[in-house]
Each structure stands twice: as C-alpha cells, then as structure tokens.
Amino acid sequence: MHGGGTGRDDRRMLYVFFVILFVLVVTALIFNRNGFMALGALREEMDRVSGTIDSLELQIDDLEHELELLSSDSAYMERMVREILGWGREGEFIVRFQTPDSVPALP
C-alpha cells in the first residue's frame, strides 16, 4: 500500500475545493444584482442624471436672469413684448418668415 497517497489526494481535493469556492465567490461578486456589473450600470446612470441636473441648473440660471431683466429693465421688456407679438415701432419694418409647412400650396 501507498501510505503517502491519501494525504496528497486530500490536499489536492482541498485545493480543488478552494479554487471552486474562489470561482463561485468571484462570479457572485461580478454578476449578482448587487455586484460589480450592477455597480458600473449605476455609476453610468448617476453620471447621466448628474449631467441632466447640471443642464437644468444652467437653464434655471438663464431663466432667473431673464426674469430679473424683465422685472428691472423696461427696454428689455418692451423689446421682448414686441418680438413675441410681432409689433414694431413707427418706421420699423417687421419681417416674418414662414416655414414651408405654413405656405399654401400653389394650384
């Protein structure tokens, strides 16, 4: 009989067990719903939302500035009203452009 064979086989089985355990743990860390893959997707979503927030903050700043101008600068308010309503002052010419959709078709 070989007396040293079972000890070596036991160690080999222990190594195989730890390798399998390691592979299972790494797979779980990578692919489970709370793993590294999910974390990467969450980071991408967070970056996208952060970009949207930055864009909206700039838009809010622009609108607050325009509101300030409308409430404090009468010349700016007059210009905006005339622009929106298409009004002109005496001696001014108003040029209106039509989009191709609004032009009537020729017979």
PEZIMO-V857055 format. One record per run of one state. SS is the DSSP state (h for helix, s for strand, l for the rest). FROM is the first residue (numbers start at 0). LEN is the number of residues. If there is no record, write none. Layout:
[[SS;FROM;LEN] [SS;FROM;LEN]]
//
This chain:
[[l;0;4] [h;4;27] [l;31;4] [h;35;37] [l;72;1] [h;73;12] [l;85;22]]
//
